[in-house]
Every structure is written in C-alpha cells, then in structure tokens.
C-alpha cells in the first residue's frame, strides 16, 4: 500500500522530458536536489516497474492461454460440426443406396413375377392347344372308327351278296348248262355251228381310279356345304356364313408418287404388288377358307376339295417379297430396351408424348398416322381405331423407317389370330382370293362377289397427314388448281380402268368355265355317237343272222348306249 502511494506520488510529482527543472527563489536551478530526486525516483520505480511488468506478463499469458483455449474449442466445435455433417451425408447416401437397392430388387421381383405370369400364360395356352389337338385327334379317331365300321358293314353286305350269287350259280349248275343255239346257213353245203361274236356293248364312261378320295361332282345344284372337308367343318360353317369381309384400303399410285415420304416407304419395303392386291373377291370363298382354317391345324387346308397353302412362304411368293434373315422387328421383339422405347415415342409421336398402358393414335405424327391407317385396314386389320399394342408399334416403326420384315409371316399369323379372337369381320379377302385363284379352286354359279374397291382420296390423305407434305422438288405446288384437277382426273381414270379390268377378268373367268363345260359335253357326245354307230352295226349283224337262221325265236337286242352312260350326259334329255 505504501509503495502504491509512493508510486502515485512519484508519478504525480516526477517531471517528464518536457518539464523544466524547478527554479529557486533567486531564479537559480538547484541541480543537486534534482539529481537526488531522480536517483530517488529510480530507486522507487525499479521494483514497481518489475511488479507491473510481471503483472502484465501474467495478464498477457492468461490472455494467451484463454485465446488458445477459445481457439482449440472453436477448432473442436468445427471438427464436431464437420463430423456431424459428414455423418449426416453418409447416412443420406446410405439411405439413397438402400432405396436404389430396394427399387432394383422390386424391379427384379416384378420382372420375375411377369416372367412367371408369362410362362404360366404360355403353359396355359399350350395346355389349351394340346387339349384342342387332343379333342381333334379323338374326333378324328372316332370318325375313322365310324368309317371302319361302315367299311366293315359294306364288306359284310358284299360278302353276303357274293354268297347269294354263289348259291345261284351252284343251283344253276345242278340243273345243267343251257343249250347252245345253232344257226344254219342256207348257202353252205354242210351244217356249221355259228356262234355270234361277243357283244361289243359300250362301257360306262367313268373317271380313272386314283388313290385319293373321290371328289364330288360339282354341278349347278351343288351347295357350298356339300364341298366342306367334313362334319366338323359343316358344324362350324354357320358361324362364318353371315360374316362380312374387312375390305382393304390402299393409296392410289398417283398420291404415292405425289408425296415423297409415301413413295420412299413403298420403294424401300417393295410393296408395289401389295398395293395391287385390291378389287373384287369371292365372299363365299373367303367364308369357306376361314371355316376350314378353324378346324384344320397347320398352314395347309382344303377348300372345295382343293389343297390351299397359306404359309408365310406361299404369301411372300404371291406378293413377290423376299423376307430378310434378320429384321429390326425381331430385334425389338426380343431385345428392346428403355432407350428403344424412348426412340420409338420420339420418332412416331408428337413432342411431349408419354407412354401409356396402350399407345394412342391421337399422339401420332402425320406421316405415322397415314401408315397406321394403312396397317389397320390392309396389312394388320383391327377394329380398334385409337389404341395400338406394342406389337403394332414395332411394325409401325419398321414401316416408317423403311426396315423390311416378314410380311408373309405377319399375314399368316394374323389369319389364325383372327379365328382365335373371334373377329366379326374376315381379314385379307383379296389376298385369299389370289391364293385360291392360284390353287385353281372351283367356283359355283351361286357364289357372291364383293366388288367394293376402297381407294383413299386426296382429301382423306391430307386429313390423315394433319398437315400437307410438299411434293417432290422440281414439281409444281400440290395446292395448284390445275395440278389438283389433273391428279383427280388421273385418279378417276385409273380407278375406272381398274374396274374395267376386274370386270373383264370376271367375264373371262366365267366364259372359260362355260367353255370347259362345253368341251366336256362335246367329248361325251362324240363317244355316244361312236357307240351308237357300233350299236347299229351290231343290230344289223343280229338281224342278218336271224334272217339266215332256222329258229323262229326273236333275238334279244342289247340296250342303247345312252342307257348305260352317265346320268348327267347332255343327251339324256333327248
């Protein structure tokens, strides 16, 4: 306490460098006193300064220690905060990875479930087909047994008749042989036995025997039911007898050549022959074809006792197409990925479209809509105007891009599919007409012909496109009045020409059938006249023998040739 007081006194009384030495009364400086005071001050100041310095060092050390503590604490807090943030991020990433793994497992399980369901459906379908085939085999076996019984009954009846004939012959042999007649010639010197030559009776005109089943004779009174392959087909025929056909619709060649996008696809797919498969068709042929298809497995069937093939090879040969070994459709069918689906919807649909349970027609682009309309009515007929399943989407993409695929396999499969699905309209009537014409299936006078020829006009095409496509470069605008009139006139002329051609073909076919009937009748009449001449000659010989003979009993003449000819002979009405 005393030191502090002294220090304060010293500090208060001690001079600075700016103060001057205290002066005396006489104005003189007391140097000795000043020196003593300075020495005293130094003695007093030294311990105080040390104490202050020590305190200051302690305070500075304490402050430094405090700062170090705060710094370490801040670093620890920062480390703790970063560790917590890292743990939170790690937990978030772990949760995200677990969620992704869970979704992947769910997707795999869903795919496995779909595969199991698909395999189950295939197994059920296979069992169903096997059951149907087993039923057909049982029915066929039953028919064979019935035929065997009928054959056995016929054999027994024939054996019985043969036994009766044998008994008659035995009885006739017991009574003795009949006496021979003797003819005596008056001009001869001695009696000579005259036995007339064997009677050259005309034989019945019959067809040559073959190993195949005997065909029924087709006449004006023959009904289509009489020409079906069996009782099963007869029972199925009423289901198809009232159904109409799905008439195909095609684009005229003038429109195809006017729009380069359509022309490009037709040339890339080589569908010129397919576009020509239009015109009239025999509706009864189409109905009988699908009746036989419903009861016949495989791709070979009988229509009006004529074998017809509707295999993929036969249809491709008819249309002049060569299927590729590997097609884009086959790849999409077996190896389609999410990128492929995105590419499909981007190529076929308008911008902003999304996949749904079923692809919708309203989201298609104009060019795609044109080929969807063609596919729906001609290539792959369906009654749905707005929905597309994934199979038709694949076909539609291949058409738009110009990738060839097996058209024959598609049509053959669709024919069988239409029967299984029970469509109300029968597809591909014009192609069936061509197949049956190629197989030379006979026609009847009661057959119904459908001459509807649906050709898509320019207005319908523009409506399907939803916006006009410019014609090829170098040509005039399609909106020009003269060009439009010219296109319409050409279209009308082409349509009328096609109708005239179809009419001429139909008349030519009917005339050819009549000519065949006339040739057959002429041949029969020639044979009858030859036999009539033989009959007259033999009659004269018999009369001459009777005139020269001694017996008065008249001879029995052989019957006329027309009595032993076919019942449908053209001379039977005489």
Backbone torsions as a table, in degrees:
resi	resn	phi	psi	omega
1	UNK	NA	-41.8	178.6
2	UNK	-65.7	-38.1	179.7
3	UNK	-66.4	-36.5	178.8
4	UNK	-66.0	-40.2	179.4
5	UNK	-65.4	-45.5	179.7
6	UNK	-61.8	-40.7	-179.6
7	UNK	-63.6	-42.6	180.0
8	UNK	-66.0	-40.1	179.1
9	UNK	-64.5	-41.6	-179.8
10	UNK	-65.4	-43.4	-178.8
11	UNK	-67.0	-31.7	-179.1
12	UNK	-77.2	-34.7	-174.8
13	UNK	-97.8	-14.0	-176.6
14	UNK	-73.3	137.0	-178.4
15	UNK	-79.6	155.3	174.1
16	UNK	-100.1	-177.9	179.9
17	UNK	-70.1	-21.0	-178.6
18	UNK	-87.3	-18.6	-179.1
19	UNK	-77.9	150.4	176.5
20	UNK	-96.1	156.7	177.8
21	UNK	-63.9	145.5	-179.6
22	UNK	-66.7	135.6	-178.4
23	UNK	-96.6	153.6	177.3
24	UNK	-85.8	-173.5	179.5
25	UNK	-67.2	-36.0	-176.9
26	UNK	-85.1	2.8	179.1
27	UNK	87.3	3.6	179.8
28	UNK	-96.6	151.4	-178.5
29	UNK	-86.7	134.7	177.9
30	UNK	-95.8	90.4	-173.7
31	UNK	-67.6	-38.2	-176.3
32	UNK	-67.2	-42.0	179.6
33	UNK	-64.2	-39.1	179.3
34	UNK	-64.5	-43.0	179.7
35	UNK	-63.6	-39.5	178.8
36	UNK	-64.7	-41.4	179.8
37	UNK	-63.9	-41.4	178.1
38	UNK	-62.4	-40.8	179.4
39	UNK	-65.2	-39.1	178.6
40	UNK	-65.1	-42.6	179.0
41	UNK	-61.4	-41.8	179.3
42	UNK	-62.5	-39.7	179.8
43	UNK	-66.6	-38.7	-179.2
44	UNK	-75.0	-36.9	-172.7
45	UNK	-72.7	-33.5	-171.7
46	UNK	-60.2	-50.9	178.5
47	UNK	-68.0	-32.5	-179.0
48	UNK	-66.9	-44.7	-179.8
49	UNK	-62.5	-40.1	178.2
50	UNK	-61.8	-43.3	179.8
51	UNK	-63.2	-42.0	-179.8
52	UNK	-65.7	-43.6	179.4
53	UNK	-61.2	-40.4	179.4
54	UNK	-63.4	-43.7	179.6
55	UNK	-63.5	-41.0	179.1
56	UNK	-63.1	-40.5	178.0
57	UNK	-63.1	-41.2	178.6
58	UNK	-62.8	-43.9	179.7
59	UNK	-63.3	-43.8	179.7
60	UNK	-62.5	-40.6	178.2
61	UNK	-64.5	-42.3	179.3
62	UNK	-63.6	-42.5	178.6
63	UNK	-64.0	-40.4	179.1
64	UNK	-64.6	-41.8	177.3
65	UNK	-61.4	-41.4	-180.0
66	UNK	-65.1	-41.4	177.9
67	UNK	-63.0	-42.4	178.6
68	UNK	-61.2	-40.2	178.1
69	UNK	-61.6	-47.3	-180.0
70	UNK	-62.3	-40.1	-179.7
71	UNK	-64.1	-45.5	178.7
72	UNK	-63.2	-39.0	179.0
73	UNK	-64.9	-41.4	178.4
74	UNK	-63.7	-41.4	178.3
75	UNK	-63.6	-42.8	178.5
76	UNK	-63.0	-41.6	177.8
77	UNK	-62.4	-41.0	179.1
78	UNK	-64.3	-43.4	177.4
79	UNK	-61.6	-42.5	179.8
80	UNK	-63.2	-43.2	179.3
81	UNK	-63.5	-42.9	178.6
82	UNK	-65.9	-38.2	177.8
83	UNK	-64.2	-41.5	178.0
84	UNK	-64.5	-41.1	178.5
85	UNK	-64.3	-41.3	179.1
86	UNK	-64.8	-42.0	177.8
87	UNK	-63.9	-39.8	178.2
88	UNK	-64.1	-43.9	178.3
89	UNK	-63.6	-40.1	178.2
90	UNK	-63.4	-41.9	178.3
91	UNK	-64.6	-39.8	179.0
92	UNK	-64.0	-43.7	178.8
93	UNK	-64.6	-39.0	177.9
94	UNK	-63.1	-41.7	178.5
95	UNK	-64.0	-41.4	179.2
96	UNK	-63.0	-43.2	178.8
97	UNK	-64.5	-41.2	177.4
98	UNK	-62.7	-40.8	179.0
99	UNK	-64.0	-43.0	178.3
100	UNK	-63.8	-42.2	178.4
101	UNK	-64.0	-39.6	179.1
102	UNK	-64.4	-43.7	178.3
103	UNK	-62.9	-40.1	179.0
104	UNK	-62.7	-42.9	178.7
105	UNK	-63.8	-42.2	178.6
106	UNK	-62.7	-41.7	178.8
107	UNK	-63.2	-43.1	178.5
108	UNK	-63.3	-41.5	178.1
109	UNK	-64.2	-39.4	178.9
110	UNK	-64.4	-42.2	178.3
111	UNK	-63.1	-41.9	178.0
112	UNK	-62.5	-41.8	178.9
113	UNK	-63.3	-41.1	177.6
114	UNK	-64.3	-40.3	177.9
115	UNK	-63.1	-42.2	179.1
116	UNK	-63.1	-43.9	178.9
117	UNK	-63.4	-40.8	179.5
118	UNK	-64.5	-43.8	178.7
119	UNK	-64.0	-38.2	178.6
120	UNK	-64.5	-43.4	178.6
121	UNK	-62.9	-42.4	178.0
122	UNK	-62.8	-40.8	178.4
123	UNK	-63.9	-42.5	177.3
124	UNK	-62.0	-43.3	178.8
125	UNK	-62.9	-41.0	179.3
126	UNK	-64.8	-41.5	177.4
127	UNK	-63.3	-40.2	179.2
128	UNK	-62.3	-45.4	179.0
129	UNK	-63.1	-42.1	178.8
130	UNK	-62.9	-39.6	178.2
131	UNK	-63.8	-42.3	178.0
132	UNK	-63.6	-43.9	178.5
133	UNK	-63.5	-37.6	178.1
134	UNK	-64.5	-42.2	177.6
135	UNK	-62.4	-43.1	178.4
136	UNK	-62.3	-41.4	179.3
137	UNK	-64.1	-41.4	177.8
138	UNK	-63.2	-42.4	178.3
139	UNK	-63.3	-41.6	178.3
140	UNK	-63.6	-41.1	177.7
141	UNK	-63.8	-38.9	178.1
142	UNK	-64.5	-42.9	177.2
143	UNK	-62.1	-41.1	178.5
144	UNK	-61.9	-41.7	178.8
145	UNK	-63.4	-41.4	177.7
146	UNK	-62.9	-42.7	177.0
147	UNK	-62.2	-40.2	178.9
148	UNK	-63.1	-40.8	177.5
149	UNK	-63.4	-42.4	178.3
150	UNK	-62.5	-42.5	178.2
151	UNK	-62.4	-40.9	179.8
152	UNK	-64.7	-41.9	177.3
153	UNK	-63.5	-42.5	178.1
154	UNK	-62.8	-39.3	179.1
155	UNK	-64.7	-42.3	178.6
156	UNK	-64.0	-41.4	178.8
157	UNK	-62.9	-41.5	178.8
158	UNK	-65.4	-40.5	177.8
159	UNK	-63.5	-38.4	178.5
160	UNK	-64.2	-44.7	178.0
161	UNK	-63.2	-38.8	178.1
162	UNK	-63.4	-39.6	178.0
163	UNK	-62.9	-39.9	177.9
164	UNK	-63.3	-43.3	178.6
165	UNK	-62.6	-39.5	178.7
166	UNK	-63.3	-41.3	178.7
167	UNK	-63.4	-40.9	178.7
168	UNK	-62.8	-42.0	179.6
169	UNK	-63.8	-40.4	178.6
170	UNK	-62.5	-42.8	179.6
171	UNK	-64.3	-40.4	178.3
172	UNK	-67.0	-35.3	178.9
173	UNK	-67.3	-34.6	179.2
174	UNK	-67.2	-36.5	-179.9
175	UNK	-75.6	-15.8	178.4
176	UNK	106.2	155.9	-178.6
177	UNK	-75.0	152.3	178.2
178	UNK	-69.3	150.8	-179.8
179	UNK	-73.5	142.0	178.2
180	UNK	-81.5	141.6	176.6
181	UNK	-82.7	145.3	-179.9
182	UNK	-115.5	134.6	177.4
183	UNK	-114.9	122.9	-176.9
184	UNK	-105.1	125.1	176.7
185	UNK	-85.8	128.5	-177.3
186	UNK	-70.3	-31.8	-174.5
187	UNK	-80.0	-14.2	-176.7
188	UNK	-82.5	154.5	-179.1
189	UNK	-79.0	-28.5	-179.5
190	UNK	-133.8	157.6	-179.4
191	UNK	-69.1	135.6	175.2
192	UNK	-128.1	140.4	179.0
193	UNK	-78.6	125.5	-178.6
194	UNK	-113.8	113.1	174.1
195	UNK	-103.3	119.3	-179.6
196	UNK	-63.7	150.7	179.3
197	UNK	-64.7	157.0	179.2
198	UNK	-60.3	145.4	-175.1
199	UNK	-67.6	122.0	176.9
200	UNK	-81.8	61.4	-178.4
201	UNK	-67.3	138.2	178.4
202	UNK	-67.0	140.9	179.3
203	UNK	-89.3	156.2	179.2
204	UNK	-68.8	133.7	180.0
205	UNK	-77.8	113.0	-179.3
206	UNK	-131.3	161.6	177.0
207	UNK	-77.7	157.9	177.5
208	UNK	-68.0	142.0	179.9
209	UNK	-75.5	136.1	178.1
210	UNK	-128.2	168.5	178.9
211	UNK	-77.3	-17.8	-178.2
212	UNK	-78.0	166.5	178.2
213	UNK	-66.5	136.9	-177.5
214	UNK	-67.0	127.8	-178.9
215	UNK	-79.0	149.8	175.6
216	UNK	-76.6	144.3	179.3
217	UNK	-75.6	126.0	-179.0
218	UNK	-90.0	122.4	178.7
219	UNK	-130.8	-174.5	-177.8
220	UNK	-67.0	-26.0	-178.0
221	UNK	-93.0	3.3	-178.8
222	UNK	-71.5	135.3	178.3
223	UNK	-99.6	150.1	177.4
224	UNK	-58.1	-29.5	-179.5
225	UNK	-66.3	-32.2	-179.6
226	UNK	-67.4	-19.2	-175.7
227	UNK	-100.8	5.1	178.4
228	UNK	-72.9	160.9	-170.5
229	UNK	-73.5	-24.0	-177.2
230	UNK	-176.2	-179.5	-178.5
231	UNK	-64.1	-30.6	178.4
232	UNK	-65.8	-41.1	176.7
233	UNK	-66.8	-36.2	177.8
234	UNK	-63.4	-38.6	178.6
235	UNK	-70.2	-27.7	-179.8
236	UNK	-85.7	-20.7	-173.1
237	UNK	-58.8	-39.8	179.0
238	UNK	-59.1	-24.8	178.6
239	UNK	-68.6	-27.7	-176.4
240	UNK	-106.9	-11.5	-173.9
241	UNK	-67.0	-23.4	-178.1
242	UNK	-105.7	0.0	-177.7
243	UNK	-81.4	147.4	176.0
244	UNK	-96.0	170.7	-179.2
245	UNK	-102.0	150.4	177.0
246	UNK	-86.3	96.6	-176.0
247	UNK	-66.6	127.0	-179.6
248	UNK	-69.3	154.9	179.0
249	UNK	-127.1	128.7	-176.8
250	UNK	-130.1	166.6	177.5
251	UNK	-95.0	135.0	177.9
252	UNK	-65.2	155.5	-176.1
253	UNK	-63.9	-29.8	180.0
254	UNK	-64.4	-40.8	178.6
255	UNK	-70.9	-38.2	180.0
256	UNK	-61.9	-41.6	-179.3
257	UNK	-77.2	-19.3	179.9
258	UNK	-79.5	-24.4	-177.6
259	UNK	-115.9	115.3	-173.5
260	UNK	-63.5	-30.7	-179.3
261	UNK	-65.8	-39.9	177.7
262	UNK	-69.5	-42.4	-179.2
263	UNK	-63.3	-39.2	-180.0
264	UNK	-60.8	-44.6	-178.2
265	UNK	-67.0	-44.0	-178.5
266	UNK	-62.0	-41.9	179.9
267	UNK	-71.3	-36.9	-179.9
268	UNK	-68.9	-38.4	-179.0
269	UNK	-85.9	-12.0	-178.7
270	UNK	59.8	53.1	-175.1
271	UNK	-104.3	22.8	-179.8
272	UNK	-61.3	-42.0	179.2
273	UNK	-69.5	-36.4	178.6
274	UNK	-62.8	-35.9	179.2
275	UNK	-72.6	-18.1	178.7
276	UNK	-88.3	-7.6	-178.6
277	UNK	-80.4	64.1	176.9
278	UNK	-135.1	169.5	179.6
279	UNK	124.3	-163.4	-177.1
280	UNK	-75.4	158.0	177.8
281	UNK	-149.1	153.3	179.8
282	UNK	-82.5	108.1	-176.1
283	UNK	-65.9	-34.4	177.8
284	UNK	-66.9	-37.2	174.4
285	UNK	-58.6	-46.6	-177.4
286	UNK	-62.9	-43.5	-179.5
287	UNK	-65.2	-42.8	178.9
288	UNK	-68.4	-34.0	177.5
289	UNK	-60.7	-48.2	-178.6
290	UNK	-73.2	-25.8	173.5
291	UNK	-64.1	-47.0	177.7
292	UNK	-67.0	-33.9	179.1
293	UNK	-64.6	-34.3	-178.0
294	UNK	-70.5	-21.7	-176.3
295	UNK	-115.4	1.9	-176.2
296	UNK	-121.1	120.0	174.7
297	UNK	-76.0	163.9	179.6
298	UNK	82.8	-167.1	-177.8
299	UNK	-114.6	15.0	176.2
300	UNK	-119.9	131.2	179.3
301	UNK	-146.4	171.7	-178.9
302	UNK	-112.9	125.1	175.0
303	UNK	-119.8	115.1	-177.7
304	UNK	53.6	48.2	176.5
305	UNK	63.7	22.1	179.3
306	UNK	-123.4	126.8	179.4
307	UNK	-69.2	134.6	-179.6
308	UNK	-133.6	137.1	177.5
309	UNK	-112.6	131.4	175.1
310	UNK	-119.7	32.6	178.4
311	UNK	-70.0	167.6	179.5
312	UNK	-61.6	-37.6	179.6
313	UNK	-65.7	-41.3	-179.4
314	UNK	-65.7	-40.2	-179.0
315	UNK	-70.3	-41.9	177.5
316	UNK	-62.6	-38.9	177.5
317	UNK	-65.4	-38.4	178.9
318	UNK	-64.5	-40.0	-177.3
319	UNK	-88.6	-3.9	180.0
320	UNK	69.7	36.4	-177.5
321	UNK	-112.5	148.5	175.4
322	UNK	-119.4	110.1	-176.9
323	UNK	-69.5	144.8	177.5
324	UNK	-74.1	156.4	178.2
325	UNK	-68.8	-41.9	177.2
326	UNK	-130.6	128.1	-176.6
327	UNK	-118.8	160.0	177.2
328	UNK	-65.1	-32.2	178.2
329	UNK	-62.7	-42.8	179.0
330	UNK	-63.0	-39.0	179.3
331	UNK	-65.1	-46.1	179.1
332	UNK	-64.2	-34.4	-177.7
333	UNK	-66.6	-31.0	-173.8
334	UNK	-111.5	-25.5	-171.6
335	UNK	-130.9	27.0	-178.3
336	UNK	-68.4	137.1	179.1
337	UNK	-118.1	178.1	178.9
338	UNK	-63.1	-36.3	177.4
339	UNK	-63.0	-37.4	177.5
340	UNK	-64.6	-40.8	178.9
341	UNK	-64.5	-41.2	177.2
342	UNK	-63.3	-39.9	178.4
343	UNK	-65.3	-38.8	179.5
344	UNK	-62.8	-48.2	-177.0
345	UNK	-70.5	-29.4	177.2
346	UNK	-72.1	-35.4	-177.3
347	UNK	-80.7	-35.1	-172.4
348	UNK	-97.1	-24.7	-169.6
349	UNK	-112.0	166.1	175.6
350	UNK	-72.4	164.6	-176.2
351	UNK	-65.4	138.6	178.8
352	UNK	90.8	4.1	-178.9
353	UNK	-78.3	153.2	179.6
354	UNK	-132.7	157.3	177.3
355	UNK	-71.4	142.7	175.2
356	UNK	-126.0	-175.8	176.1
357	UNK	-58.2	-38.9	174.4
358	UNK	-132.1	141.5	179.5
359	UNK	-68.9	133.7	-175.5
360	UNK	-100.5	141.7	-178.7
361	UNK	-70.0	-27.6	-174.9
362	UNK	-69.5	-15.8	-179.5
363	UNK	-96.1	3.3	-178.5
364	UNK	-75.9	150.8	172.3
365	UNK	-71.0	167.6	-177.0
366	UNK	-61.9	-49.6	-179.6
367	UNK	-62.1	-41.6	179.0
368	UNK	-64.9	-36.7	179.6
369	UNK	-63.8	-35.4	178.1
370	UNK	-61.2	-46.3	-177.9
371	UNK	-76.2	-26.7	173.3
372	UNK	-64.7	-40.2	178.0
373	UNK	-63.1	-43.0	178.2
374	UNK	-64.4	-42.4	-178.9
375	UNK	-67.6	-37.0	-177.1
376	UNK	-69.6	-28.3	-176.1
377	UNK	-107.1	-17.9	-173.2
378	UNK	-127.6	-55.8	-171.3
379	UNK	-80.1	-42.8	-177.5
380	UNK	-140.6	74.1	-170.6
381	UNK	-60.1	142.0	176.5
382	UNK	-152.6	155.6	179.8
383	UNK	-90.7	-7.2	-180.0
384	UNK	-85.3	123.6	-177.1
385	UNK	-90.8	-19.6	-171.4
386	UNK	-118.8	-27.8	-174.0
387	UNK	-98.0	143.5	175.4
388	UNK	-126.8	128.1	171.7
389	UNK	-81.3	170.6	-172.7
390	UNK	-64.8	-30.3	179.2
391	UNK	-64.4	-43.5	179.2
392	UNK	-69.9	-30.4	176.1
393	UNK	-63.5	-42.2	177.2
394	UNK	-60.5	-47.8	179.5
395	UNK	-61.4	-41.4	-177.8
396	UNK	-64.3	-40.3	178.1
397	UNK	-63.7	-43.3	179.5
398	UNK	-62.6	-37.0	179.5
399	UNK	-66.8	-48.1	-176.8
400	UNK	-63.0	-38.9	-178.8
401	UNK	-83.8	-9.5	-180.0
402	UNK	79.3	24.6	177.4
403	UNK	-87.3	121.1	-178.5
404	UNK	-72.1	149.8	175.3
405	UNK	-144.9	176.0	-175.1
406	UNK	-80.0	95.1	-179.1
407	UNK	-68.4	-38.1	179.6
408	UNK	-61.5	-41.8	178.0
409	UNK	-65.1	-39.1	178.2
410	UNK	-61.6	-48.2	-176.9
411	UNK	-67.5	-42.4	179.3
412	UNK	-62.1	-43.0	178.9
413	UNK	-67.4	-38.8	-179.2
414	UNK	-67.4	-32.6	176.2
415	UNK	-61.5	-48.1	178.4
416	UNK	-65.9	-37.9	-178.8
417	UNK	-65.3	-36.4	179.9
418	UNK	-65.0	-32.7	177.0
419	UNK	-71.1	-43.9	-179.4
420	UNK	-65.4	-35.7	-178.7
421	UNK	-81.4	-22.0	-180.0
422	UNK	77.3	44.3	179.8
423	UNK	-62.8	145.6	179.6
424	UNK	-75.8	-26.9	178.9
425	UNK	-110.5	142.5	-178.0
426	UNK	-89.5	122.6	-175.0
427	UNK	-82.3	166.3	172.9
428	UNK	54.2	47.6	-179.1
429	UNK	-65.7	-38.1	-177.3
430	UNK	-71.7	-36.4	176.9
431	UNK	-67.4	-39.9	176.4
432	UNK	-63.0	-39.0	176.9
433	UNK	-58.5	-44.9	179.9
434	UNK	-64.9	-41.1	179.9
435	UNK	-63.2	-43.5	-178.3
436	UNK	-72.2	-33.6	174.2
437	UNK	-64.5	-40.2	179.1
438	UNK	-65.6	-35.3	178.5
439	UNK	-80.9	-3.9	178.8
440	UNK	61.6	50.2	175.4
441	UNK	-74.4	131.8	-178.8
442	UNK	-70.4	151.5	177.9
443	UNK	-112.7	159.0	179.6
444	UNK	-112.1	159.7	179.2
445	UNK	-69.7	-18.5	-179.3
446	UNK	-93.3	3.0	-178.1
447	UNK	-64.8	143.7	178.7
448	UNK	-100.2	130.0	-179.9
449	UNK	-109.5	136.5	176.1
450	UNK	-104.4	119.4	-176.5
451	UNK	-107.4	17.7	177.6
452	UNK	-69.4	128.1	179.7
453	UNK	-127.0	101.1	-175.8
454	UNK	-90.7	112.4	177.8
455	UNK	-116.9	131.6	-177.7
456	UNK	-78.6	124.5	-178.2
457	UNK	-86.7	-179.2	-175.0
458	UNK	-67.2	-40.2	-178.7
459	UNK	-64.2	-42.3	178.3
460	UNK	-64.5	-38.8	178.9
461	UNK	-63.5	-44.0	178.7
462	UNK	-64.6	-35.6	178.3
463	UNK	-67.5	-36.5	177.1
464	UNK	-70.2	-36.4	-179.7
465	UNK	-68.8	-27.8	-178.3
466	UNK	69.4	-12.8	170.7
467	UNK	-161.1	142.1	-175.2
468	UNK	-70.0	140.5	173.6
469	UNK	-96.6	133.6	-177.5
470	UNK	-66.1	144.7	176.3
471	UNK	-69.4	-180.0	-177.8
472	UNK	-64.4	153.5	-179.5
473	UNK	-64.2	144.0	-179.6
474	UNK	94.8	-15.0	179.0
475	UNK	-96.0	169.8	179.2
476	UNK	-81.9	168.4	-177.3
477	UNK	-66.7	141.1	179.4
478	UNK	-71.5	-15.1	178.8
479	UNK	-84.7	-3.9	179.7
480	UNK	-65.8	142.0	-177.3
481	UNK	-65.0	-43.1	-179.3
482	UNK	-65.7	-42.7	-179.8
483	UNK	-65.9	-40.1	178.2
484	UNK	-62.7	-45.0	179.0
485	UNK	-63.4	-40.9	179.4
486	UNK	-62.8	-44.1	179.6
487	UNK	-63.0	-41.9	179.1
488	UNK	-64.7	-41.8	179.0
489	UNK	-64.2	-43.1	178.4
490	UNK	-63.3	-40.1	178.7
491	UNK	-62.8	-44.5	179.0
492	UNK	-63.0	-44.1	179.6
493	UNK	-63.5	-41.6	179.5
494	UNK	-65.4	-40.7	179.1
495	UNK	-64.1	-44.1	178.8
496	UNK	-65.1	-38.5	178.1
497	UNK	-62.6	-43.0	178.7
498	UNK	-63.4	-40.5	178.5
499	UNK	-63.6	-42.2	178.4
500	UNK	-63.2	-41.9	178.6
501	UNK	-61.3	-44.1	-180.0
502	UNK	-64.5	-39.6	178.4
503	UNK	-64.0	-43.7	179.0
504	UNK	-63.1	-40.6	178.8
505	UNK	-62.5	-43.2	-179.8
506	UNK	-63.3	-44.6	178.8
507	UNK	-64.6	-40.4	178.4
508	UNK	-61.9	-40.0	179.5
509	UNK	-64.5	-43.2	179.5
510	UNK	-65.8	-42.0	178.4
511	UNK	-63.7	-37.0	178.9
512	UNK	-64.9	-40.8	177.7
513	UNK	-64.4	-42.7	178.0
514	UNK	-63.2	-38.9	179.1
515	UNK	-63.2	-39.3	177.7
516	UNK	-63.6	-41.4	178.6
517	UNK	-63.4	-42.9	-179.5
518	UNK	-64.3	-42.3	178.9
519	UNK	-62.2	-39.6	178.4
520	UNK	-65.0	-41.6	178.9
521	UNK	-65.4	-40.5	179.2
522	UNK	-62.5	-41.4	179.2
523	UNK	-63.3	-40.3	178.7
524	UNK	-65.8	-41.3	179.8
525	UNK	-63.7	-39.1	177.8
526	UNK	-60.5	-45.3	-179.9
527	UNK	-64.4	-38.2	178.8
528	UNK	-64.7	-40.6	179.7
529	UNK	-66.0	-39.7	176.5
530	UNK	-61.9	-42.7	179.8
531	UNK	-69.6	-33.3	176.5
532	UNK	-64.2	-39.9	177.7
533	UNK	-64.3	-43.2	176.6
534	UNK	-61.2	-38.5	179.9
535	UNK	-63.2	-43.8	179.6
536	UNK	-64.4	-42.4	179.4
537	UNK	-61.4	-46.0	180.0
538	UNK	-64.4	-36.4	179.0
539	UNK	-63.3	-42.9	178.1
540	UNK	-63.1	-40.8	178.1
541	UNK	-62.0	-41.3	179.8
542	UNK	-66.3	-40.6	178.7
543	UNK	-63.6	-42.1	179.7
544	UNK	-64.1	-41.1	177.9
545	UNK	-64.9	-37.7	179.1
546	UNK	-68.3	-37.6	180.0
547	UNK	-67.2	-37.2	-179.2
548	UNK	-83.5	-15.9	-176.8
549	UNK	-77.7	166.5	-179.7
550	UNK	-94.6	-19.0	-179.2
551	UNK	-76.5	149.0	179.4
552	UNK	-100.8	-1.9	-178.7
553	UNK	-77.4	126.8	-179.5
554	UNK	-67.8	146.9	179.1
555	UNK	-83.5	147.4	177.8
556	UNK	-85.7	121.4	-177.3
557	UNK	-83.6	149.1	175.3
558	UNK	-69.7	158.1	-179.7
559	UNK	-68.6	163.0	178.2
560	UNK	-71.4	156.0	-177.2
561	UNK	-62.2	-34.4	-174.7
562	UNK	-71.0	-14.9	178.4
563	UNK	-77.8	-15.2	-178.7
564	UNK	-115.9	7.8	178.1
565	UNK	-85.3	-176.1	179.3
566	UNK	-65.0	151.9	180.0
567	UNK	-68.6	-29.7	-178.8
568	UNK	-92.6	21.7	179.3
569	UNK	-65.7	142.1	-178.1
570	UNK	-67.8	-14.2	-179.9
571	UNK	-96.6	1.8	-178.5
572	UNK	-68.8	-25.2	-179.5
573	UNK	-79.8	-7.2	-179.0
574	UNK	-73.8	NA	NA
